[in-house]
Amino acid sequence: MKRSKVGIIGCGNISSIYFTNLKQYPEVELVACADLDVERAKMRAEEFGLEKAYTVDEMLADPEIEIAVNLTIPKAHAFVCKSILQAGKHVYVEKPLAVTREEGQEILSLAREKGLRVASAPETFLGGGIQTCRKLIDEGAIGTPVSAAGFMLCGGHEHWHPDPEFYYEVGGGPMFDMGPYYLTAFVTLLGPIRRVTGSAVISYPERTITSEKKRGKRILVETPTHIAGIIDFENGAVGTLITSFDIMAGSTLPNIEIHGSEGTLLVPDPNHFGGTVKLRKAGSTEWEEISFTHGYTDNNRGIGIADLARAIAEGDEHRAHGDMAYHVLEAMHGFHDAAREGRHYMMQSTCKRPAPMPAENQYEEIR
């Protein structure tokens, strides 16, 4: 298979794992990186053995690069994605797809106009944990799915992240930060969403950074930090999703549970590729730990870019597709709209469930 040449835009905190992994996938060849701070791009290029360290404009002008990976902060996602598409390159963007629904629609519309592809994180749903759960659901292990519950509860990111301010700006918060993992997993396992509702609050209007570099700096919170949402799926199942930066003393709630007519499935943390899968059949008092049926159970970030390159080469659909990313973006806004306006939010978009990954011993088939 022809390898797609890839460049990374944004050399910040999350980029290291992408640099590491993209050097290993046979579907892609990482050839360049760029950043607004060119010195930071040069440092990453030297660290990972790349010849090209660019400004963003230089990256976009390089005809060799076919896929640009957008690792900028969320409020820059739309501008950078559209610039990549205007330059005639396919784009893979970190989550969320964009900050606003209008920006998300503009990205997808421009891609269609240019005949290019949009792919988006999170790609963790391609890992062995969630893919094993999908296989169990599709094979009827829990019968007919009737409900889902997801919980992402923590005390915020100012305690560890060197630059945590953007997590508390519009376009941040726990729903836009971690909601994409949970909602993408839900869509993968149960299909698209029909409507949502919920409640949302800012529990602490001001936060203090305790990580180094900016220790002691105060952050004024602009976006809800505790969101409790209800989801009606198109297949009739009803879901619950709570995301919070306000749980200061920890929680014992599960990451995700899927309940069906014949059993319950304990789904691992959708922020990771692996984890523990457990199944409890109706009438049983015991949980059974299920062995993975699929590979990619380590930190395999970049697999969505490899899958995009494979799909381009084969004329196939890529799995972390833009329509699903937009559907998730709309649902996240729907929770906030519903909470602010005291109503249900009816989804205007839908999407296809992405194709399942091949079983572990069949992976060569997608190369």
RODO-2510 file (C-alpha; in nm, 4 decimals, decimal comma):
residues 367
     n   res          X          Y          Z
     1     m     0,0000     0,0000     0,0000
     2     k     0,1176     0,3519    -0,0780
     3     r     0,2045     0,5344     0,2425
     4     s     0,0383     0,8727     0,2982
     5     k     0,2771     1,1507     0,3915
     6     v     0,1658     1,3257     0,7087
     7     g     0,2469     1,6521     0,8832
     8     i     0,1524     1,7593     1,2366
     9     i     0,0342     2,1136     1,3145
    10     g     0,0585     2,1918     1,6865
    11     c     0,3556     2,0655     1,8879
    12     g     0,2133     2,1063     2,2384
    13     n     0,1443     1,8752     2,5301
    14     i    -0,0541     1,6043     2,3480
    15     s     0,1645     1,5885     2,0378
    16     s     0,4352     1,3611     2,1784
    17     i     0,2289     1,0403     2,1571
    18     y     0,1294     1,1229     1,7987
    19     f     0,4932     1,1760     1,6991
    20     t     0,5892     0,8482     1,8647
    21     n     0,3103     0,6369     1,7146
    22     l     0,2967     0,7857     1,3664
    23     k     0,6567     0,6777     1,3171
    24     q     0,5375     0,3169     1,3567
    25     y     0,2200     0,2750     1,1481
    26     p     0,3003     0,1340     0,8023
    27     e     0,0091     0,3224     0,6403
    28     v     0,1676     0,6641     0,7014
    29     e     0,5005     0,8420     0,6816
    30     l     0,5453     1,1338     0,9231
    31     v     0,7578     1,3893     0,7386
    32     a     0,7056     1,7311     0,8984
    33     c     0,5708     1,9347     1,1884
    34     a     0,4664     2,2946     1,2370
    35     d     0,3740     2,5307     1,5184
    36     l     0,3033     2,8995     1,5698
    37     d     0,6213     2,8840     1,7797
    38     v     0,8698     2,7622     1,5178
    39     e     1,1316     2,6919     1,7837
    40     r     0,8939     2,4439     1,9454
    41     a     0,8433     2,2763     1,6070
    42     k     1,2211     2,2566     1,5627
    43     m     1,2558     2,0936     1,9047
    44     r     0,9951     1,8287     1,8177
    45     a     1,1533     1,7701     1,4767
    46     e     1,4929     1,7140     1,6359
    47     e     1,3443     1,4942     1,9094
    48     f     1,1704     1,2650     1,6598
    49     g     1,4133     1,2779     1,3694
    50     l     1,2113     1,4840     1,1218
    51     e     1,3872     1,6920     0,8573
    52     k     1,1129     1,9519     0,8198
    53     a     1,0104     2,1964     1,0938
    54     y     0,7754     2,4544     0,9469
    55     t     0,5630     2,7557     1,0112
    56     v     0,1970     2,6662     0,9582
    57     d     0,1928     2,8441     0,6205
    58     e     0,5011     2,6524     0,5093
    59     m     0,3373     2,3248     0,6068
    60     l     0,0236     2,4073     0,4108
    61     a     0,2306     2,4988     0,1058
    62     d     0,4225     2,1698     0,0992
    63     p     0,2708     1,9638    -0,1864
    64     e     0,4237     1,6433    -0,0520
    65     i     0,1991     1,6351     0,2565
    66     e    -0,1356     1,4620     0,1959
    67     i    -0,2782     1,4494     0,5514
    68     a    -0,2366     1,7280     0,8074
    69     v    -0,2987     1,6440     1,1725
    70     n    -0,4481     1,9393     1,3618
    71     l    -0,3396     1,9323     1,7277
    72     t    -0,4078     2,2990     1,8035
    73     i    -0,6263     2,4155     2,0928
    74     p    -1,0042     2,3749     2,0413
    75     k    -1,0822     2,7379     1,9577
    76     a    -0,8316     2,7183     1,6699
    77     h    -0,9616     2,3869     1,5306
    78     a    -1,2033     2,5329     1,2768
    79     f    -0,9675     2,7946     1,1340
    80     v    -0,6803     2,5474     1,1012
    81     c    -0,9022     2,2703     0,9587
    82     k    -1,0401     2,5037     0,6926
    83     s    -0,6896     2,6258     0,6091
    84     i    -0,5752     2,2646     0,5654
    85     l    -0,8679     2,1861     0,3362
    86     q    -0,8160     2,5037     0,1351
    87     a    -0,4569     2,3867     0,0830
    88     g    -0,5898     2,0642    -0,0717
    89     k    -0,5012     1,8277     0,2122
    90     h    -0,7083     1,5789     0,4093
    91     v    -0,7420     1,6653     0,7788
    92     y    -0,7397     1,4730     1,1028
    93     v    -0,8273     1,6951     1,3999
    94     e    -0,8094     1,6466     1,7731
    95     k    -1,1417     1,6560     1,9514
    96     p    -1,3748     1,8341     1,9382
    97     l    -1,4231     1,8839     1,5651
    98     a    -1,4878     2,2557     1,6291
    99     v    -1,6147     2,4827     1,9039
   100     t    -1,9473     2,5743     1,7408
   101     r    -2,1951     2,3825     1,5281
   102     e    -2,1646     2,6436     1,2549
   103     e    -1,7876     2,5922     1,2385
   104     g    -1,8333     2,2155     1,2276
   105     q    -2,0758     2,2464     0,9369
   106     e    -1,8363     2,4784     0,7528
   107     i    -1,5538     2,2234     0,7845
   108     l    -1,7638     1,9377     0,6479
   109     s    -1,9101     2,1524     0,3691
   110     l    -1,5651     2,2688     0,2572
   111     a    -1,4350     1,9111     0,2596
   112     r    -1,7218     1,8000     0,0350
   113     e    -1,6607     2,0930    -0,1978
   114     k    -1,2906     2,0069    -0,2239
   115     g    -1,3374     1,6302    -0,2473
   116     l    -1,1305     1,5819     0,0693
   117     r    -1,1768     1,3880     0,3908
   118     v    -1,2252     1,4962     0,7506
   119     a    -1,1426     1,2617     1,0352
   120     s    -1,1512     1,3451     1,4041
   121     a    -1,0456     1,2224     1,7433
   122     p    -1,1262     1,0478     1,9598
   123     e    -1,0031     0,7299     1,7963
   124     t    -1,0019     0,5265     2,1176
   125     f    -1,3221     0,3563     2,0002
   126     l    -1,1014     0,1682     1,7514
   127     g    -0,9175    -0,0008     2,0382
   128     g    -0,9685    -0,3529     2,1638
   129     g    -1,1766    -0,2503     2,4648
   130     i    -1,4681    -0,0828     2,2890
   131     q    -1,4410    -0,3012     1,9781
   132     t    -1,4774    -0,6121     2,1961
   133     c    -1,7879    -0,4571     2,3549
   134     r    -1,9299    -0,3742     2,0144
   135     k    -1,8824    -0,7322     1,8983
   136     l    -2,0632    -0,8619     2,2076
   137     i    -2,3564    -0,6243     2,1555
   138     d    -2,3794    -0,6985     1,7832
   139     e    -2,3794    -1,0735     1,8541
   140     g    -2,6646    -1,0377     2,1064
   141     a    -2,4710    -1,1042     2,4264
   142     i    -2,6897    -0,8571     2,6217
   143     g    -3,0033    -0,8972     2,4111
   144     t    -3,1760    -0,5765     2,3066
   145     p    -2,9956    -0,2670     2,4446
   146     v    -3,2313    -0,0652     2,6634
   147     s    -3,0091     0,1830     2,8480
   148     a    -2,6581     0,3226     2,8806
   149     a    -2,4836     0,5148     3,1556
   150     g    -2,1554     0,7049     3,1402
   151     f    -1,9692     0,8958     3,4111
   152     m    -1,6595     1,1167     3,3791
   153     l    -1,6058     1,2694     3,7194
   154     c    -1,2885     1,4472     3,8306
   155     g    -1,1651     1,7610     4,0042
   156     g    -1,0442     1,9491     3,6949
   157     h    -0,7155     1,9826     3,5107
   158     e    -0,5560     2,2848     3,6792
   159     h    -0,3817     2,0456     3,9191
   160     w    -0,1624     1,8803     3,6528
   161     h    -0,1853     2,0510     3,3104
   162     p     0,0839     2,3167     3,2460
   163     d    -0,1609     2,5396     3,0512
   164     p    -0,5111     2,4576     3,1806
   165     e    -0,6892     2,7851     3,1055
   166     f    -0,8563     2,6685     2,7830
   167     y    -1,0375     2,3909     2,9710
   168     y    -1,2484     2,6615     3,1380
   169     e    -1,3127     2,8783     2,8322
   170     v    -1,6139     2,8559     2,6018
   171     g    -1,5552     2,5395     2,4004
   172     g    -1,3931     2,3735     2,6995
   173     g    -1,5395     2,2281     3,0174
   174     p    -1,5815     1,8583     3,0937
   175     m    -1,8394     1,7975     2,8201
   176     f    -1,6268     1,9359     2,5378
   177     d    -1,3062     1,7938     2,6857
   178     m    -1,4149     1,4401     2,7719
   179     g    -1,7672     1,4139     2,6314
   180     p    -1,6362     1,3233     2,2838
   181     y    -1,4857     0,9997     2,4223
   182     y    -1,8102     0,8926     2,5850
   183     l    -2,0464     1,0042     2,3091
   184     t    -1,8305     0,8503     2,0365
   185     a    -1,8297     0,5244     2,2318
   186     f    -2,2093     0,5445     2,2703
   187     v    -2,2592     0,6017     1,8963
   188     t    -2,0200     0,3173     1,8152
   189     l    -2,2029     0,0782     2,0481
   190     l    -2,5655     0,1917     2,0095
   191     g    -2,5906     0,4149     1,7041
   192     p    -2,6923     0,7794     1,6582
   193     i    -2,8825     1,0062     1,8952
   194     r    -3,2381     1,1381     1,8490
   195     r    -3,2629     1,3983     2,1271
   196     v    -3,0933     1,5116     2,4496
   197     t    -3,1725     1,7113     2,7596
   198     g    -2,9883     1,7965     3,0791
   199     s    -2,8785     2,0339     3,3520
   200     a    -2,5503     2,2248     3,3726
   201     v    -2,3842     2,4459     3,6334
   202     i    -2,0609     2,6287     3,7131
   203     s    -2,0019     2,5074     4,0676
   204     y    -1,6809     2,7064     4,1233
   205     p    -1,6731     3,0367     3,9290
   206     e    -1,2995     3,0750     3,9903
   207     r    -1,0231     2,8116     3,9892
   208     t    -0,6600     2,8372     4,1023
   209     i    -0,3811     2,6677     3,9071
   210     t    -0,1688     2,4433     4,1282
   211     s     0,0459     2,2854     3,8560
   212     e     0,3914     2,4260     3,7965
   213     k     0,4756     2,7089     3,5571
   214     k     0,1513     2,8936     3,6392
   215     r     0,1005     2,7970     4,0051
   216     g    -0,1219     3,0467     4,1830
   217     k    -0,2788     3,1982     3,8708
   218     r    -0,6552     3,2338     3,8955
   219     i    -0,8917     3,1259     3,6174
   220     l    -1,2370     3,2777     3,5697
   221     v    -1,4641     2,9924     3,4582
   222     e    -1,6678     3,0708     3,1452
   223     t    -1,8390     2,7370     3,0781
   224     p    -2,0380     2,4817     3,2824
   225     t    -1,8189     2,2413     3,4773
   226     h    -2,0866     1,9888     3,5795
   227     i    -2,3281     1,8607     3,3142
   228     a    -2,5880     1,5883     3,3747
   229     g    -2,7416     1,4756     3,0474
   230     i    -3,0118     1,2378     2,9236
   231     i    -2,9904     1,0810     2,5778
   232     d    -3,2598     0,9216     2,3629
   233     f    -3,0971     0,7039     2,0963
   234     e    -3,2587     0,6405     1,7598
   235     n    -3,2745     0,2672     1,8432
   236     g    -3,4982     0,3387     2,1460
   237     a    -3,2375     0,3017     2,4206
   238     v    -3,2115     0,5764     2,6834
   239     g    -2,8753     0,6982     2,8118
   240     t    -2,7325     0,9008     3,0984
   241     l    -2,4070     1,0953     3,0742
   242     i    -2,2556     1,2992     3,3556
   243     t    -1,9310     1,4900     3,2988
   244     s    -1,7777     1,6986     3,5752
   245     f    -1,4682     1,8913     3,6809
   246     d    -1,6286     1,9505     4,0211
   247     i    -1,5866     1,6135     4,1945
   248     m    -1,2975     1,6903     4,4262
   249     a    -1,2927     1,3720     4,6356
   250     g    -1,3254     1,0985     4,3738
   251     s    -1,6046     0,8605     4,2733
   252     t    -1,6818     0,4878     4,2553
   253     l    -1,9191     0,5141     3,9568
   254     p    -1,8302     0,3109     3,6449
   255     n    -1,7048     0,4653     3,3232
   256     i    -1,9758     0,3130     3,1014
   257     e    -2,2413     0,0439     3,1481
   258     i    -2,4704    -0,0814     2,8709
   259     h    -2,7855    -0,2589     2,9905
   260     g    -2,9811    -0,4983     2,7726
   261     s    -3,2733    -0,7372     2,7947
   262     e    -3,0377    -1,0309     2,8503
   263     g    -2,7430    -0,8810     3,0361
   264     t    -2,5217    -0,5879     3,1326
   265     l    -2,1888    -0,4935     2,9793
   266     l    -1,9213    -0,3047     3,1709
   267     v    -1,7351    -0,0981     2,9103
   268     p    -1,3805     0,0227     2,9868
   269     d    -1,2769     0,3871     3,0095
   270     p    -1,3342     0,5319     2,6598
   271     n    -1,0351     0,7616     2,7101
   272     h    -0,8166     0,4510     2,6664
   273     f    -0,7848     0,1784     2,4067
   274     g    -0,7860    -0,1225     2,6391
   275     g    -0,9169    -0,1737     2,9925
   276     t    -1,1346    -0,4458     3,1386
   277     v    -1,4517    -0,5739     2,9718
   278     k    -1,7042    -0,7501     3,1969
   279     l    -2,0355    -0,9166     3,1155
   280     r    -2,3121    -1,0203     3,3531
   281     k    -2,5947    -1,2252     3,2062
   282     a    -2,9539    -1,1904     3,3261
   283     g    -3,0126    -1,4269     3,6168
   284     s    -2,6440    -1,4503     3,7091
   285     t    -2,4901    -1,3099     4,0267
   286     e    -2,1367    -1,3056     3,8844
   287     w    -1,9476    -1,0834     3,6427
   288     e    -1,7469    -1,2591     3,3714
   289     e    -1,4298    -1,0927     3,2498
   290     i    -1,4191    -1,1110     2,8699
   291     s    -1,0947    -1,1525     2,6754
   292     f    -1,0277    -0,9007     2,4004
   293     t    -1,1427    -1,0023     2,0547
   294     h    -0,9533    -0,7136     1,8916
   295     g    -0,6073    -0,5630     1,9067
   296     y    -0,4875    -0,2096     1,9812
   297     t    -0,5154    -0,2056     2,3596
   298     d    -0,2183     0,0187     2,4451
   299     n    -0,1924     0,3937     2,3875
   300     n    -0,2481     0,3641     2,0119
   301     r    -0,3233     0,7269     1,9316
   302     g    -0,2676     0,7754     1,5631
   303     i    -0,4559     0,4595     1,4602
   304     g    -0,7380     0,6816     1,3328
   305     i    -0,4885     0,8577     1,1035
   306     a    -0,3553     0,5215     0,9827
   307     d    -0,7138     0,4101     0,9155
   308     l    -0,7783     0,7337     0,7254
   309     a    -0,4702     0,6703     0,5090
   310     r    -0,5809     0,3121     0,4456
   311     a    -0,9295     0,4266     0,3443
   312     i    -0,7921     0,6901     0,1076
   313     a    -0,5650     0,4324    -0,0582
   314     e    -0,8436     0,1755    -0,0923
   315     g    -1,1307     0,4107    -0,1728
   316     d    -1,3095     0,2932     0,1412
   317     e    -1,4797     0,4775     0,4295
   318     h    -1,2609     0,5751     0,7219
   319     r    -1,3982     0,5023     1,0672
   320     a    -1,3345     0,8202     1,2698
   321     h    -1,5418     1,0087     1,0157
   322     g    -1,6411     1,3738     1,0212
   323     d    -2,0174     1,3105     1,0241
   324     m    -1,9876     1,1243     1,3545
   325     a    -1,7621     1,3962     1,4962
   326     y    -2,0213     1,6588     1,4008
   327     h    -2,3051     1,4497     1,5472
   328     v    -2,1136     1,4335     1,8762
   329     l    -2,0429     1,8080     1,8635
   330     e    -2,4130     1,8811     1,8117
   331     a    -2,5119     1,6556     2,1025
   332     m    -2,2688     1,8332     2,3361
   333     h    -2,4166     2,1690     2,2433
   334     g    -2,7610     2,0136     2,2795
   335     f    -2,6965     1,9360     2,6465
   336     h    -2,5953     2,2963     2,7097
   337     d    -2,8890     2,4365     2,5099
   338     a    -3,1362     2,2129     2,6896
   339     a    -2,9988     2,3080     3,0325
   340     r    -3,0012     2,6797     2,9546
   341     e    -3,3493     2,6795     2,7974
   342     g    -3,5235     2,4118     3,0055
   343     r    -3,6238     2,1828     2,7185
   344     h    -3,5362     1,8796     2,5111
   345     y    -3,2992     1,9433     2,2220
   346     m    -3,3919     1,7574     1,9019
   347     m    -3,0874     1,6507     1,7032
   348     q    -3,0682     1,7914     1,3515
   349     s    -2,7899     1,5569     1,2369
   350     t    -2,7462     1,1831     1,2284
   351     c    -2,4602     0,9545     1,1264
   352     k    -2,3732     0,5971     1,0485
   353     r    -2,2125     0,3737     1,3059
   354     p    -1,8521     0,3344     1,1919
   355     a    -1,7614    -0,0060     1,0537
   356     p    -1,6239    -0,2435     1,3186
   357     m    -1,2536    -0,3132     1,3212
   358     p    -1,1491    -0,6596     1,2036
   359     a    -1,0785    -0,9143     1,4762
   360     e    -0,7212    -0,9157     1,6035
   361     n    -0,5973    -1,1998     1,3828
   362     q    -0,7575    -1,0433     1,0754
   363     y    -0,5994    -0,6989     1,0927
   364     e    -0,3872    -0,7563     0,7838
   365     e    -0,7107    -0,7420     0,5863
   366     i    -0,7403    -0,3649     0,6353
   367     r    -0,3888    -0,2925     0,5115
***
